[in-house]
Amino acid sequence: MQHPLAARIAHVEGAFGQVNERLGSIERRLDTIDSRFNHVSLRFDHIESRFNQIDVRFTWMIGTLIGAWATTIFAVLFHH
């Protein structure tokens, strides 16, 4: 009577072993995907910082142009 029960327990243990191996494989694949996304995220962070630099330079350029334009207009309007 104990022999069939031991065989069933061994079968269940084997099945759990296979499930454990499959889950480990899935976990490794997800880790690989996660590291790829982290690498892409770092690249996007770098690109975003470059765009921020461009935005700052653009703001300074527009401010300089508006200042020069305003100075010219005031010089023309208030010239004696």
PDB file of N, CA, C and O in Angstrom:
ATOM      1  N   MET A   1       0.817  -1.194   0.000  1.00  0.00           N
ATOM      2  CA  MET A   1       0.000   0.000   0.000  1.00  0.00           C
ATOM      3  C   MET A   1       0.863   1.261   0.000  1.00  0.00           C
ATOM      4  O   MET A   1       0.495   2.278  -0.588  1.00  0.00           O
ATOM      5  N   GLN A   2       1.993   1.182   0.653  1.00  0.00           N
ATOM      6  CA  GLN A   2       2.830   2.376   0.711  1.00  0.00           C
ATOM      7  C   GLN A   2       3.596   2.586  -0.587  1.00  0.00           C
ATOM      8  O   GLN A   2       3.995   3.709  -0.896  1.00  0.00           O
ATOM      9  N   HIS A   3       3.800   1.544  -1.330  1.00  0.00           N
ATOM     10  CA  HIS A   3       4.562   1.678  -2.560  1.00  0.00           C
ATOM     11  C   HIS A   3       3.860   2.598  -3.567  1.00  0.00           C
ATOM     12  O   HIS A   3       4.522   3.481  -4.112  1.00  0.00           O
ATOM     13  N   PRO A   4       2.569   2.443  -3.843  1.00  0.00           N
ATOM     14  CA  PRO A   4       1.914   3.364  -4.780  1.00  0.00           C
ATOM     15  C   PRO A   4       1.909   4.807  -4.264  1.00  0.00           C
ATOM     16  O   PRO A   4       2.033   5.745  -5.052  1.00  0.00           O
ATOM     17  N   LEU A   5       1.767   4.989  -2.952  1.00  0.00           N
ATOM     18  CA  LEU A   5       1.783   6.339  -2.387  1.00  0.00           C
ATOM     19  C   LEU A   5       3.160   6.974  -2.560  1.00  0.00           C
ATOM     20  O   LEU A   5       3.260   8.154  -2.897  1.00  0.00           O
ATOM     21  N   ALA A   6       4.196   6.219  -2.339  1.00  0.00           N
ATOM     22  CA  ALA A   6       5.559   6.735  -2.515  1.00  0.00           C
ATOM     23  C   ALA A   6       5.799   7.095  -3.976  1.00  0.00           C
ATOM     24  O   ALA A   6       6.454   8.095  -4.272  1.00  0.00           O
ATOM     25  N   ALA A   7       5.272   6.286  -4.888  1.00  0.00           N
ATOM     26  CA  ALA A   7       5.429   6.586  -6.313  1.00  0.00           C
ATOM     27  C   ALA A   7       4.694   7.884  -6.664  1.00  0.00           C
ATOM     28  O   ALA A   7       5.201   8.702  -7.432  1.00  0.00           O
ATOM     29  N   ARG A   8       3.507   8.064  -6.101  1.00  0.00           N
ATOM     30  CA  ARG A   8       2.748   9.289  -6.372  1.00  0.00           C
ATOM     31  C   ARG A   8       3.471  10.516  -5.806  1.00  0.00           C
ATOM     32  O   ARG A   8       3.532  11.558  -6.458  1.00  0.00           O
ATOM     33  N   ILE A   9       4.008  10.393  -4.610  1.00  0.00           N
ATOM     34  CA  ILE A   9       4.748  11.494  -3.988  1.00  0.00           C
ATOM     35  C   ILE A   9       5.985  11.822  -4.823  1.00  0.00           C
ATOM     36  O   ILE A   9       6.304  12.993  -5.029  1.00  0.00           O
ATOM     37  N   ALA A  10       6.677  10.796  -5.301  1.00  0.00           N
ATOM     38  CA  ALA A  10       7.850  11.017  -6.145  1.00  0.00           C
ATOM     39  C   ALA A  10       7.449  11.720  -7.443  1.00  0.00           C
ATOM     40  O   ALA A  10       8.158  12.600  -7.931  1.00  0.00           O
ATOM     41  N   HIS A  11       6.311  11.321  -7.987  1.00  0.00           N
ATOM     42  CA  HIS A  11       5.823  11.958  -9.214  1.00  0.00           C
ATOM     43  C   HIS A  11       5.498  13.432  -8.972  1.00  0.00           C
ATOM     44  O   HIS A  11       5.844  14.293  -9.781  1.00  0.00           O
ATOM     45  N   VAL A  12       4.833  13.713  -7.855  1.00  0.00           N
ATOM     46  CA  VAL A  12       4.502  15.102  -7.511  1.00  0.00           C
ATOM     47  C   VAL A  12       5.775  15.903  -7.272  1.00  0.00           C
ATOM     48  O   VAL A  12       5.866  17.053  -7.701  1.00  0.00           O
ATOM     49  N   GLU A  13       6.751  15.319  -6.600  1.00  0.00           N
ATOM     50  CA  GLU A  13       8.020  16.018  -6.369  1.00  0.00           C
ATOM     51  C   GLU A  13       8.714  16.314  -7.690  1.00  0.00           C
ATOM     52  O   GLU A  13       9.286  17.389  -7.868  1.00  0.00           O
ATOM     53  N   GLY A  14       8.664  15.371  -8.610  1.00  0.00           N
ATOM     54  CA  GLY A  14       9.254  15.590  -9.935  1.00  0.00           C
ATOM     55  C   GLY A  14       8.544  16.705 -10.688  1.00  0.00           C
ATOM     56  O   GLY A  14       9.174  17.527 -11.353  1.00  0.00           O
ATOM     57  N   ALA A  15       7.224  16.715 -10.572  1.00  0.00           N
ATOM     58  CA  ALA A  15       6.456  17.772 -11.231  1.00  0.00           C
ATOM     59  C   ALA A  15       6.801  19.134 -10.637  1.00  0.00           C
ATOM     60  O   ALA A  15       6.953  20.115 -11.366  1.00  0.00           O
ATOM     61  N   PHE A  16       6.922  19.190  -9.321  1.00  0.00           N
ATOM     62  CA  PHE A  16       7.311  20.449  -8.681  1.00  0.00           C
ATOM     63  C   PHE A  16       8.715  20.874  -9.116  1.00  0.00           C
ATOM     64  O   PHE A  16       8.981  22.064  -9.289  1.00  0.00           O
ATOM     65  N   GLY A  17       9.597  19.914  -9.290  1.00  0.00           N
ATOM     66  CA  GLY A  17      10.951  20.214  -9.774  1.00  0.00           C
ATOM     67  C   GLY A  17      10.910  20.827 -11.169  1.00  0.00           C
ATOM     68  O   GLY A  17      11.630  21.785 -11.453  1.00  0.00           O
ATOM     69  N   GLN A  18      10.068  20.276 -12.036  1.00  0.00           N
ATOM     70  CA  GLN A  18       9.936  20.819 -13.390  1.00  0.00           C
ATOM     71  C   GLN A  18       9.341  22.233 -13.358  1.00  0.00           C
ATOM     72  O   GLN A  18       9.791  23.119 -14.085  1.00  0.00           O
ATOM     73  N   VAL A  19       8.341  22.432 -12.522  1.00  0.00           N
ATOM     74  CA  VAL A  19       7.739  23.756 -12.393  1.00  0.00           C
ATOM     75  C   VAL A  19       8.780  24.749 -11.888  1.00  0.00           C
ATOM     76  O   VAL A  19       8.847  25.884 -12.362  1.00  0.00           O
ATOM     77  N   ASN A  20       9.587  24.318 -10.928  1.00  0.00           N
ATOM     78  CA  ASN A  20      10.634  25.176 -10.376  1.00  0.00           C
ATOM     79  C   ASN A  20      11.644  25.551 -11.461  1.00  0.00           C
ATOM     80  O   ASN A  20      12.058  26.707 -11.537  1.00  0.00           O
ATOM     81  N   GLU A  21      12.044  24.598 -12.299  1.00  0.00           N
ATOM     82  CA  GLU A  21      12.981  24.869 -13.389  1.00  0.00           C
ATOM     83  C   GLU A  21      12.369  25.857 -14.391  1.00  0.00           C
ATOM     84  O   GLU A  21      13.038  26.786 -14.843  1.00  0.00           O
ATOM     85  N   ARG A  22      11.110  25.647 -14.726  1.00  0.00           N
ATOM     86  CA  ARG A  22      10.451  26.539 -15.687  1.00  0.00           C
ATOM     87  C   ARG A  22      10.321  27.948 -15.133  1.00  0.00           C
ATOM     88  O   ARG A  22      10.555  28.924 -15.846  1.00  0.00           O
ATOM     89  N   LEU A  23       9.951  28.058 -13.868  1.00  0.00           N
ATOM     90  CA  LEU A  23       9.845  29.379 -13.252  1.00  0.00           C
ATOM     91  C   LEU A  23      11.205  30.073 -13.185  1.00  0.00           C
ATOM     92  O   LEU A  23      11.299  31.286 -13.373  1.00  0.00           O
ATOM     93  N   GLY A  24      12.247  29.303 -12.919  1.00  0.00           N
ATOM     94  CA  GLY A  24      13.602  29.859 -12.910  1.00  0.00           C
ATOM     95  C   GLY A  24      13.987  30.373 -14.289  1.00  0.00           C
ATOM     96  O   GLY A  24      14.599  31.434 -14.415  1.00  0.00           O
ATOM     97  N   SER A  25      13.628  29.622 -15.316  1.00  0.00           N
ATOM     98  CA  SER A  25      13.903  30.046 -16.690  1.00  0.00           C
ATOM     99  C   SER A  25      13.146  31.331 -17.018  1.00  0.00           C
ATOM    100  O   SER A  25      13.703  32.247 -17.623  1.00  0.00           O
ATOM    101  N   ILE A  26      11.892  31.395 -16.624  1.00  0.00           N
ATOM    102  CA  ILE A  26      11.092  32.602 -16.866  1.00  0.00           C
ATOM    103  C   ILE A  26      11.682  33.785 -16.108  1.00  0.00           C
ATOM    104  O   ILE A  26      11.737  34.894 -16.639  1.00  0.00           O
ATOM    105  N   GLU A  27      12.117  33.564 -14.891  1.00  0.00           N
ATOM    106  CA  GLU A  27      12.706  34.636 -14.092  1.00  0.00           C
ATOM    107  C   GLU A  27      13.980  35.166 -14.748  1.00  0.00           C
ATOM    108  O   GLU A  27      14.207  36.376 -14.772  1.00  0.00           O
ATOM    109  N   ARG A  28      14.810  34.271 -15.279  1.00  0.00           N
ATOM    110  CA  ARG A  28      16.036  34.712 -15.958  1.00  0.00           C
ATOM    111  C   ARG A  28      15.704  35.524 -17.206  1.00  0.00           C
ATOM    112  O   ARG A  28      16.351  36.534 -17.486  1.00  0.00           O
ATOM    113  N   ARG A  29      14.698  35.083 -17.952  1.00  0.00           N
ATOM    114  CA  ARG A  29      14.299  35.828 -19.147  1.00  0.00           C
ATOM    115  C   ARG A  29      13.763  37.207 -18.776  1.00  0.00           C
ATOM    116  O   ARG A  29      14.071  38.191 -19.448  1.00  0.00           O
ATOM    117  N   LEU A  30      12.970  37.284 -17.719  1.00  0.00           N
ATOM    118  CA  LEU A  30      12.449  38.577 -17.277  1.00  0.00           C
ATOM    119  C   LEU A  30      13.566  39.492 -16.787  1.00  0.00           C
ATOM    120  O   LEU A  30      13.517  40.703 -17.001  1.00  0.00           O
ATOM    121  N   ASP A  31      14.567  38.919 -16.133  1.00  0.00           N
ATOM    122  CA  ASP A  31      15.717  39.722 -15.704  1.00  0.00           C
ATOM    123  C   ASP A  31      16.451  40.297 -16.912  1.00  0.00           C
ATOM    124  O   ASP A  31      16.879  41.451 -16.892  1.00  0.00           O
ATOM    125  N   THR A  32      16.594  39.488 -17.963  1.00  0.00           N
ATOM    126  CA  THR A  32      17.237  39.962 -19.185  1.00  0.00           C
ATOM    127  C   THR A  32      16.446  41.100 -19.810  1.00  0.00           C
ATOM    128  O   THR A  32      17.020  42.110 -20.219  1.00  0.00           O
ATOM    129  N   ILE A  33      15.140  40.940 -19.884  1.00  0.00           N
ATOM    130  CA  ILE A  33      14.282  41.986 -20.440  1.00  0.00           C
ATOM    131  C   ILE A  33      14.360  43.241 -19.582  1.00  0.00           C
ATOM    132  O   ILE A  33      14.425  44.352 -20.109  1.00  0.00           O
ATOM    133  N   ASP A  34      14.354  43.070 -18.274  1.00  0.00           N
ATOM    134  CA  ASP A  34      14.441  44.210 -17.357  1.00  0.00           C
ATOM    135  C   ASP A  34      15.749  44.964 -17.551  1.00  0.00           C
ATOM    136  O   ASP A  34      15.757  46.195 -17.558  1.00  0.00           O
ATOM    137  N   SER A  35      16.853  44.242 -17.709  1.00  0.00           N
ATOM    138  CA  SER A  35      18.138  44.922 -17.913  1.00  0.00           C
ATOM    139  C   SER A  35      18.153  45.658 -19.243  1.00  0.00           C
ATOM    140  O   SER A  35      18.760  46.723 -19.348  1.00  0.00           O
ATOM    141  N   ARG A  36      17.498  45.112 -20.259  1.00  0.00           N
ATOM    142  CA  ARG A  36      17.414  45.817 -21.544  1.00  0.00           C
ATOM    143  C   ARG A  36      16.625  47.108 -21.387  1.00  0.00           C
ATOM    144  O   ARG A  36      17.031  48.148 -21.906  1.00  0.00           O
ATOM    145  N   PHE A  37      15.496  47.053 -20.674  1.00  0.00           N
ATOM    146  CA  PHE A  37      14.695  48.256 -20.461  1.00  0.00           C
ATOM    147  C   PHE A  37      15.469  49.291 -19.652  1.00  0.00           C
ATOM    148  O   PHE A  37      15.359  50.488 -19.916  1.00  0.00           O
ATOM    149  N   ASN A  38      16.242  48.846 -18.681  1.00  0.00           N
ATOM    150  CA  ASN A  38      17.052  49.786 -17.900  1.00  0.00           C
ATOM    151  C   ASN A  38      18.077  50.464 -18.792  1.00  0.00           C
ATOM    152  O   ASN A  38      18.324  51.662 -18.654  1.00  0.00           O
ATOM    153  N   HIS A  39      18.680  49.703 -19.714  1.00  0.00           N
ATOM    154  CA  HIS A  39      19.661  50.274 -20.639  1.00  0.00           C
ATOM    155  C   HIS A  39      18.993  51.307 -21.548  1.00  0.00           C
ATOM    156  O   HIS A  39      19.540  52.386 -21.774  1.00  0.00           O
ATOM    157  N   VAL A  40      17.814  50.975 -22.066  1.00  0.00           N
ATOM    158  CA  VAL A  40      17.073  51.913 -22.918  1.00  0.00           C
ATOM    159  C   VAL A  40      16.669  53.141 -22.114  1.00  0.00           C
ATOM    160  O   VAL A  40      16.727  54.260 -22.622  1.00  0.00           O
ATOM    161  N   SER A  41      16.265  52.944 -20.876  1.00  0.00           N
ATOM    162  CA  SER A  41      15.876  54.062 -20.024  1.00  0.00           C
ATOM    163  C   SER A  41      17.048  55.015 -19.806  1.00  0.00           C
ATOM    164  O   SER A  41      16.864  56.232 -19.805  1.00  0.00           O
ATOM    165  N   LEU A  42      18.251  54.471 -19.621  1.00  0.00           N
ATOM    166  CA  LEU A  42      19.426  55.318 -19.444  1.00  0.00           C
ATOM    167  C   LEU A  42      19.689  56.129 -20.711  1.00  0.00           C
ATOM    168  O   LEU A  42      20.071  57.297 -20.636  1.00  0.00           O
ATOM    169  N   ARG A  43      19.485  55.510 -21.876  1.00  0.00           N
ATOM    170  CA  ARG A  43      19.679  56.230 -23.132  1.00  0.00           C
ATOM    171  C   ARG A  43      18.659  57.357 -23.251  1.00  0.00           C
ATOM    172  O   ARG A  43      19.006  58.457 -23.680  1.00  0.00           O
ATOM    173  N   PHE A  44      17.401  57.100 -22.876  1.00  0.00           N
ATOM    174  CA  PHE A  44      16.383  58.142 -22.944  1.00  0.00           C
ATOM    175  C   PHE A  44      16.685  59.263 -21.953  1.00  0.00           C
ATOM    176  O   PHE A  44      16.419  60.430 -22.245  1.00  0.00           O
ATOM    177  N   ASP A  45      17.232  58.931 -20.799  1.00  0.00           N
ATOM    178  CA  ASP A  45      17.613  59.966 -19.832  1.00  0.00           C
ATOM    179  C   ASP A  45      18.690  60.870 -20.425  1.00  0.00           C
ATOM    180  O   ASP A  45      18.654  62.087 -20.245  1.00  0.00           O
ATOM    181  N   HIS A  46      19.647  60.270 -21.131  1.00  0.00           N
ATOM    182  CA  HIS A  46      20.708  61.044 -21.771  1.00  0.00           C
ATOM    183  C   HIS A  46      20.124  61.954 -22.851  1.00  0.00           C
ATOM    184  O   HIS A  46      20.492  63.125 -22.943  1.00  0.00           O
ATOM    185  N   ILE A  47      19.222  61.422 -23.661  1.00  0.00           N
ATOM    186  CA  ILE A  47      18.594  62.213 -24.722  1.00  0.00           C
ATOM    187  C   ILE A  47      17.771  63.344 -24.112  1.00  0.00           C
ATOM    188  O   ILE A  47      17.782  64.468 -24.613  1.00  0.00           O
ATOM    189  N   GLU A  48      17.059  63.040 -23.032  1.00  0.00           N
ATOM    190  CA  GLU A  48      16.252  64.070 -22.371  1.00  0.00           C
ATOM    191  C   GLU A  48      17.122  65.199 -21.841  1.00  0.00           C
ATOM    192  O   GLU A  48      16.742  66.366 -21.938  1.00  0.00           O
ATOM    193  N   SER A  49      18.287  64.871 -21.281  1.00  0.00           N
ATOM    194  CA  SER A  49      19.177  65.917 -20.770  1.00  0.00           C
ATOM    195  C   SER A  49      19.696  66.784 -21.915  1.00  0.00           C
ATOM    196  O   SER A  49      19.880  67.989 -21.748  1.00  0.00           O
ATOM    197  N   ARG A  50      19.934  66.172 -23.079  1.00  0.00           N
ATOM    198  CA  ARG A  50      20.371  66.956 -24.240  1.00  0.00           C
ATOM    199  C   ARG A  50      19.271  67.925 -24.691  1.00  0.00           C
ATOM    200  O   ARG A  50      19.547  69.080 -25.015  1.00  0.00           O
ATOM    201  N   PHE A  51      18.028  67.446 -24.710  1.00  0.00           N
ATOM    202  CA  PHE A  51      16.927  68.323 -25.080  1.00  0.00           C
ATOM    203  C   PHE A  51      16.759  69.454 -24.071  1.00  0.00           C
ATOM    204  O   PHE A  51      16.409  70.572 -24.449  1.00  0.00           O
ATOM    205  N   ASN A  52      17.001  69.178 -22.803  1.00  0.00           N
ATOM    206  CA  ASN A  52      16.924  70.235 -21.786  1.00  0.00           C
ATOM    207  C   ASN A  52      17.980  71.305 -22.046  1.00  0.00           C
ATOM    208  O   ASN A  52      17.716  72.495 -21.878  1.00  0.00           O
ATOM    209  N   GLN A  53      19.182  70.879 -22.457  1.00  0.00           N
ATOM    210  CA  GLN A  53      20.233  71.842 -22.789  1.00  0.00           C
ATOM    211  C   GLN A  53      19.811  72.707 -23.980  1.00  0.00           C
ATOM    212  O   GLN A  53      20.033  73.918 -23.984  1.00  0.00           O
ATOM    213  N   ILE A  54      19.205  72.080 -24.982  1.00  0.00           N
ATOM    214  CA  ILE A  54      18.735  72.824 -26.151  1.00  0.00           C
ATOM    215  C   ILE A  54      17.648  73.807 -25.748  1.00  0.00           C
ATOM    216  O   ILE A  54      17.636  74.942 -26.224  1.00  0.00           O
ATOM    217  N   ASP A  55      16.731  73.388 -24.874  1.00  0.00           N
ATOM    218  CA  ASP A  55      15.673  74.288 -24.410  1.00  0.00           C
ATOM    219  C   ASP A  55      16.248  75.520 -23.709  1.00  0.00           C
ATOM    220  O   ASP A  55      15.778  76.637 -23.929  1.00  0.00           O
ATOM    221  N   VAL A  56      17.249  75.320 -22.880  1.00  0.00           N
ATOM    222  CA  VAL A  56      17.861  76.446 -22.161  1.00  0.00           C
ATOM    223  C   VAL A  56      18.522  77.397 -23.151  1.00  0.00           C
ATOM    224  O   VAL A  56      18.370  78.613 -23.039  1.00  0.00           O
ATOM    225  N   ARG A  57      19.250  76.854 -24.110  1.00  0.00           N
ATOM    226  CA  ARG A  57      19.912  77.702 -25.106  1.00  0.00           C
ATOM    227  C   ARG A  57      18.889  78.452 -25.959  1.00  0.00           C
ATOM    228  O   ARG A  57      19.087  79.622 -26.286  1.00  0.00           O
ATOM    229  N   PHE A  58      17.813  77.786 -26.312  1.00  0.00           N
ATOM    230  CA  PHE A  58      16.760  78.428 -27.098  1.00  0.00           C
ATOM    231  C   PHE A  58      16.132  79.582 -26.318  1.00  0.00           C
ATOM    232  O   PHE A  58      15.881  80.652 -26.873  1.00  0.00           O
ATOM    233  N   THR A  59      15.883  79.361 -25.038  1.00  0.00           N
ATOM    234  CA  THR A  59      15.309  80.412 -24.197  1.00  0.00           C
ATOM    235  C   THR A  59      16.231  81.622 -24.141  1.00  0.00           C
ATOM    236  O   THR A  59      15.767  82.756 -24.254  1.00  0.00           O
ATOM    237  N   TRP A  60      17.530  81.396 -23.968  1.00  0.00           N
ATOM    238  CA  TRP A  60      18.485  82.504 -23.937  1.00  0.00           C
ATOM    239  C   TRP A  60      18.526  83.221 -25.283  1.00  0.00           C
ATOM    240  O   TRP A  60      18.618  84.448 -25.322  1.00  0.00           O
ATOM    241  N   MET A  61      18.461  82.478 -26.381  1.00  0.00           N
ATOM    242  CA  MET A  61      18.507  83.092 -27.697  1.00  0.00           C
ATOM    243  C   MET A  61      17.274  83.972 -27.930  1.00  0.00           C
ATOM    244  O   MET A  61      17.392  85.095 -28.420  1.00  0.00           O
ATOM    245  N   ILE A  62      16.105  83.461 -27.580  1.00  0.00           N
ATOM    246  CA  ILE A  62      14.872  84.245 -27.743  1.00  0.00           C
ATOM    247  C   ILE A  62      14.913  85.484 -26.850  1.00  0.00           C
ATOM    248  O   ILE A  62      14.522  86.566 -27.287  1.00  0.00           O
ATOM    249  N   GLY A  63      15.373  85.348 -25.623  1.00  0.00           N
ATOM    250  CA  GLY A  63      15.488  86.497 -24.725  1.00  0.00           C
ATOM    251  C   GLY A  63      16.426  87.552 -25.277  1.00  0.00           C
ATOM    252  O   GLY A  63      16.139  88.746 -25.193  1.00  0.00           O
ATOM    253  N   THR A  64      17.547  87.119 -25.844  1.00  0.00           N
ATOM    254  CA  THR A  64      18.502  88.057 -26.430  1.00  0.00           C
ATOM    255  C   THR A  64      17.892  88.765 -27.638  1.00  0.00           C
ATOM    256  O   THR A  64      18.053  89.975 -27.799  1.00  0.00           O
ATOM    257  N   LEU A  65      17.191  88.011 -28.485  1.00  0.00           N
ATOM    258  CA  LEU A  65      16.557  88.620 -29.658  1.00  0.00           C
ATOM    259  C   LEU A  65      15.478  89.626 -29.262  1.00  0.00           C
ATOM    260  O   LEU A  65      15.399  90.708 -29.843  1.00  0.00           O
ATOM    261  N   ILE A  66      14.662  89.286 -28.297  1.00  0.00           N
ATOM    262  CA  ILE A  66      13.611  90.206 -27.844  1.00  0.00           C
ATOM    263  C   ILE A  66      14.239  91.444 -27.207  1.00  0.00           C
ATOM    264  O   ILE A  66      13.759  92.557 -27.420  1.00  0.00           O
ATOM    265  N   GLY A  67      15.289  91.267 -26.442  1.00  0.00           N
ATOM    266  CA  GLY A  67      15.986  92.410 -25.841  1.00  0.00           C
ATOM    267  C   GLY A  67      16.581  93.327 -26.896  1.00  0.00           C
ATOM    268  O   GLY A  67      16.465  94.548 -26.792  1.00  0.00           O
ATOM    269  N   ALA A  68      17.221  92.750 -27.918  1.00  0.00           N
ATOM    270  CA  ALA A  68      17.796  93.565 -28.990  1.00  0.00           C
ATOM    271  C   ALA A  68      16.688  94.274 -29.772  1.00  0.00           C
ATOM    272  O   ALA A  68      16.836  95.443 -30.129  1.00  0.00           O
ATOM    273  N   TRP A  69      15.612  93.594 -30.033  1.00  0.00           N
ATOM    274  CA  TRP A  69      14.481  94.187 -30.754  1.00  0.00           C
ATOM    275  C   TRP A  69      13.888  95.343 -29.943  1.00  0.00           C
ATOM    276  O   TRP A  69      13.650  96.425 -30.480  1.00  0.00           O
ATOM    277  N   ALA A  70      13.656  95.111 -28.663  1.00  0.00           N
ATOM    278  CA  ALA A  70      13.079  96.158 -27.809  1.00  0.00           C
ATOM    279  C   ALA A  70      14.013  97.360 -27.734  1.00  0.00           C
ATOM    280  O   ALA A  70      13.553  98.501 -27.777  1.00  0.00           O
ATOM    281  N   THR A  71      15.310  97.121 -27.622  1.00  0.00           N
ATOM    282  CA  THR A  71      16.278  98.224 -27.558  1.00  0.00           C
ATOM    283  C   THR A  71      16.238  99.044 -28.844  1.00  0.00           C
ATOM    284  O   THR A  71      16.290 100.273 -28.805  1.00  0.00           O
ATOM    285  N   THR A  72      16.147  98.363 -29.976  1.00  0.00           N
ATOM    286  CA  THR A  72      16.082  99.065 -31.263  1.00  0.00           C
ATOM    287  C   THR A  72      14.800  99.889 -31.373  1.00  0.00           C
ATOM    288  O   THR A  72      14.846 101.039 -31.809  1.00  0.00           O
ATOM    289  N   ILE A  73      13.677  99.329 -30.989  1.00  0.00           N
ATOM    290  CA  ILE A  73      12.400 100.042 -31.038  1.00  0.00           C
ATOM    291  C   ILE A  73      12.442 101.268 -30.141  1.00  0.00           C
ATOM    292  O   ILE A  73      12.020 102.345 -30.561  1.00  0.00           O
ATOM    293  N   PHE A  74      12.940 101.133 -28.914  1.00  0.00           N
ATOM    294  CA  PHE A  74      13.022 102.269 -27.999  1.00  0.00           C
ATOM    295  C   PHE A  74      13.974 103.333 -28.533  1.00  0.00           C
ATOM    296  O   PHE A  74      13.721 104.526 -28.371  1.00  0.00           O
ATOM    297  N   ALA A  75      15.059 102.917 -29.164  1.00  0.00           N
ATOM    298  CA  ALA A  75      16.006 103.886 -29.717  1.00  0.00           C
ATOM    299  C   ALA A  75      15.353 104.674 -30.846  1.00  0.00           C
ATOM    300  O   ALA A  75      15.565 105.881 -30.963  1.00  0.00           O
ATOM    301  N   VAL A  76      14.575 104.014 -31.663  1.00  0.00           N
ATOM    302  CA  VAL A  76      13.889 104.694 -32.768  1.00  0.00           C
ATOM    303  C   VAL A  76      12.796 105.612 -32.219  1.00  0.00           C
ATOM    304  O   VAL A  76      12.668 106.747 -32.678  1.00  0.00           O
ATOM    305  N   LEU A  77      12.027 105.158 -31.272  1.00  0.00           N
ATOM    306  CA  LEU A  77      10.904 105.946 -30.740  1.00  0.00           C
ATOM    307  C   LEU A  77      11.363 107.146 -29.923  1.00  0.00           C
ATOM    308  O   LEU A  77      10.743 108.206 -30.008  1.00  0.00           O
ATOM    309  N   PHE A  78      12.406 107.022 -29.151  1.00  0.00           N
ATOM    310  CA  PHE A  78      12.813 108.095 -28.238  1.00  0.00           C
ATOM    311  C   PHE A  78      14.036 108.854 -28.728  1.00  0.00           C
ATOM    312  O   PHE A  78      14.678 109.561 -27.951  1.00  0.00           O
ATOM    313  N   HIS A  79      14.366 108.715 -30.012  1.00  0.00           N
ATOM    314  CA  HIS A  79      15.516 109.446 -30.547  1.00  0.00           C
ATOM    315  C   HIS A  79      15.155 110.922 -30.651  1.00  0.00           C
ATOM    316  O   HIS A  79      14.073 111.251 -31.135  1.00  0.00           O
ATOM    317  N   HIS A  80      16.017 111.803 -30.217  1.00  0.00           N
ATOM    318  CA  HIS A  80      15.704 113.242 -30.254  1.00  0.00           C
ATOM    319  C   HIS A  80      16.178 113.812 -31.530  1.00  0.00           C
ATOM    320  O   HIS A  80      16.017 115.009 -31.770  1.00  0.00           O
TER     321      HIS A  80
END
